[in-house]
Amino acid sequence: MFVLDATVVNIALVPISSALHFSRANLAWVVDAYSLAFGGLLLLGGRLGDVFGRRRLLMIGLTVFTLSSLLGGLAGNSAELLIARALQGVGAALAAPSTLSLITSIYEEGPARNRALGVFTAVSAGGGSLGLLLGGALTSWVSWRWVLIINVPIGALVVALAPTYVPEPPRNSGRVDVAGALLVTGGIGSIIYGFIRIAEGAAFTDSAFLFALGLVLIGGFIRVEQRVERPLFPLHLFSQRTRAGAYGAMFLLPATMYGVFFFVSQYMESTLHFSALRTGFAFLPLTAMIFTMSRITPKIVSRYGARRPLLFGLVVVSGASFWIANGLRGDGYFVGLFGPLILFGLGAGSSFLPISATILSGVPLADSGAASGMLQTMQQSGGALGVAALSSVAAAHGRSSALFVGALVALVALGLSASVIRPRPATGPASAELLAEELEALPLFE
């Protein structure tokens, strides 16, 4: 639900604007209010889960998310909707790190965890494109309000079942680093808002001030984390070169991916004159390929390690992004977009699991919430920053140029991954067969 809600409203922006009388400048905040709150508070959510209990934070976050979804669906004016979207982001930030942390706590490192991470990354990577499909269907068949209200029964069901089916791993004692939380939230939010202001046509000095403020706040966050006894994010997790590089890749890849979702959906509706529903279905090949690769990639990672599938995936994502950028120059859907969208799904579905597995490998249980929170912070802030930055390129040079820049970002992720993620020796044939049997025995896809 959390990743899906980052994109599900994109398709519904036109009817939302008409119903609640948004100005053109304020309409972007329907998306940005959620992204800022979600991306800025993920680290705090991860550490709160370590200290107060991951299942408890999951349930609290889901409750906030569910109630704010209902508030948004019933909103009578623009202010109510924006408040609800910000509260959705707060709830998602509290709950999302606990979901990934629970996976690392329940499943030991190896094939079982890879299979579980395959499910998680399929949902987190495919949720963005699935949100476009769901948003198009609900907007066309029912009402834009249902893109938010649909979360209510799902969230209520998960909250009701969590005490029975979700175990509670041991907690980590200590205080919450409030100063660090305020600094990193302000830093990330300032930088994202700086790019938003560029896309809105604001003076460069306004954005430059926000960028400088964001960097100063993040610098202050690093200083605080070096001194406090219980940091919000233990900096020693960045000391391993491979993990630090994987965090970088997790920041860069969503910048390209969310840019594709954002600009291609706009192109389909404004240039190809697709309906909201048809636009959603046009992303179905990409979504299907991501979910298909989520079943295949865990076996590949278990046998060959993370490097090979990750580099393969990033090569495919980069090539597909250049093809998509060229397709936005007027070739139509089937000639210019159908093929590269399938390839993009193939590459993205091959990339996210290896990145996640590399980041979480060897993380102590006491730090799993913080590591998971940083992983998702990189994913969400990378996506939000990517859309904001590429929007400023699009405003000056057009959508196609923006996606060419997005393709270059994917190439940077490829170069970073190739330079820091080391290969792992392959397992032998007998071991591979045993791993496959173990993976098939797990009930996650039943």
Phi, psi and omega in degrees: 000324188291314179289320180303320184288348175288337183239342189299331182278348181304317182292333187265007186297323181295308177294329176298315180299319181291320185285322186250006173060050174285143168283162181298322181292322184277343185298325180299336181290344174299324176274315189291326180300320178291313184296319181295313181293317181296305183294324184285334187253003184297319180297318177298317178300320179296315181288324176300323177295321178297321187274315188258355179112127185288320178295320180299314180294324176301314182290319178297312180298317178297323178296314178298316181298317183293313180295321179289331174296318177296317178301316179294319179295334181259006185302136180258351178208174186294322181297316179299320180293318181294321176298317180296320180294321177295318178294325173302316179297321177297312179299318179296320180294328177287323187270322190300314180299328180292328179297313180289322178296323177296324177298313181291334179280322185280319185256128176290155181299133182138201185303319182297316179294322179300320180295316178296319177294330176299318177296313183299313183289330175298317180289318183288323179279319181278344182297327179297313179287326176296327177298323177295319179294312181295318179298319178295318181294312183293320180295320182283322189265331184236272182195155177301333182298333183283348173292340176259316184295333181300337179289337189296305180295325179294311180297319179297321180294316180295318178299321181291325185271340186303316181300332182274320191251348181252117179287161179249104178294166178301145180271165178250123182287160176128172179270162176271135181281086184293318181299316178298320180297316180294320182293313183289324177295314178296322180294310180297315181298321180296318181293316178299316181294328176300316177292324177299319180294324176298314180297332179279354178089018181288164178297147182299327181298325178298312181292321180299319177298316180295320178297314180297317178299316180299317180294321178297316180295320178293322174299319175296322177300316180297318179297317179297317182295332179287341188252328186284153181289320180240084184291155175298318175227114180296115185294343179295342177292341175271353184290334176280121186301319182296314181294319179299318178295322178294322174300318178298318178296323179291338174280319187281318184299314177297333177300317176291315186295312181291331173297319177298312179303313187293310187278325180292321178296321176297317181298317181297319183280321186272325184259314179274351177060039174285147170288169178300319181293317180294324176298316178300315180292333179295337177271358183300319178301320178297313181299315181298322180292322178298313181292327176296314181292336178294339177272336184268319188299322178304321179292321180294316179296319180297327183271317189250353185090181188275333190297310186298307180295328180293312181295319176302312182298318182289327174299314181294317178300316181298311180297318179295324180294318176297320179295317178297316179302319178292325180294337179284001180272005171120020182275355183085176187288304188289327179280315189262341189233327187303308180297309181294332176293322175298314179297322179298317177297321177299314181291316180295318179294337178272348190257319191293319179297312178301322178296312181297317180297321179294318181295317188273350180295126176078009179282128177300149181303322182296337182253007186295323178294317179294318179296319178293319179298319178293321177304311182285333173297315178299317181296311184286317180289326175298316178296315181294316178295321180299312180297317181295315181292316180292331176296324177293325175293316180297322180297328182267325189231356178103164184296319182300316178296322178299318181286333171297318176296319176300322177295323177295324176298319177297324177294323176297317177300321178297312180297319178298313182295319181295330185274336187243336182269116186275149177289154176243137180303140179290149173281158181287168182302318181296318179295322180297319179296319179296318179298319179298319179296319179296319181295317181293334181285341181287140188270016189293335181254009181282000000 
